[in-house]
Amino acid sequence: MTKTALIVVDMQNSFLHPDGENYYPAAPEVIEPVRALIAAAETGGSIIVHVCDRHRDGFADFEQPRLPVHCVEGGFNAAFFEGFGPQGRAREILITKRRYSAFFATELALFLNEQGIGCVVICGVKTNVCVRATATDAFANGFEVNVVGPATNTNRPNLGEASLEDIDRYIGKVVDLETGKGLLA
């Protein structure tokens, strides 16, 4: 049986809190589906990978020409939204990223391979940016990719839909919430 890990992308104040610098009205719709996936992973003994986007204050960052300064370390926006991030569960880790993908320039692929993980379930925000980049790099690193459609979203619904279509066609599977929970059981 293939071991599975849950990758939870950017569930931070920046996107989910109404006062967040990157908040958008649809963002809170992912909160309950992502919580359900975390609960399923915890119950099933799957590894939970909490991914956060964090950047250094006062230092140049490659993303800045495309995006405004955001998720600065130590600030409100970089913090996990209430109830998300590591909570002292037995099988959870934190991955901090400075690019869209949770795999790029992090130890995530190394860690998952060391744990014998062959399959990943991905959820979080934003579908067309960090979720898609993470799914693409998971595929490139040889993992079976499952993105839980109802546990992702974006402020650009047309791009979110196109991203999910591409993920399902070229990278892995886009699954419903029950299927995602079942993969983590």
Secondary structure as GFF3:
##gff-version 3
##sequence-region A 1 185
A	DSSP	beta_strand	3	9	.	.	.	ID=ss1
A	DSSP	alpha_helix	13	16	.	.	.	ID=ss2
A	DSSP	three_ten_helix	27	30	.	.	.	ID=ss3
A	DSSP	alpha_helix	31	44	.	.	.	ID=ss4
A	DSSP	beta_strand	47	53	.	.	.	ID=ss5
A	DSSP	beta_strand	92	97	.	.	.	ID=ss6
A	DSSP	alpha_helix	108	114	.	.	.	ID=ss7
A	DSSP	beta_strand	117	125	.	.	.	ID=ss8
A	DSSP	pi_helix	127	131	.	.	.	ID=ss9
A	DSSP	alpha_helix	132	140	.	.	.	ID=ss10
A	DSSP	beta_strand	144	153	.	.	.	ID=ss11
A	DSSP	alpha_helix	157	166	.	.	.	ID=ss12
A	DSSP	pi_helix	167	171	.	.	.	ID=ss13
A	DSSP	beta_strand	173	175	.	.	.	ID=ss14
A	DSSP	alpha_helix	177	184	.	.	.	ID=ss15
###
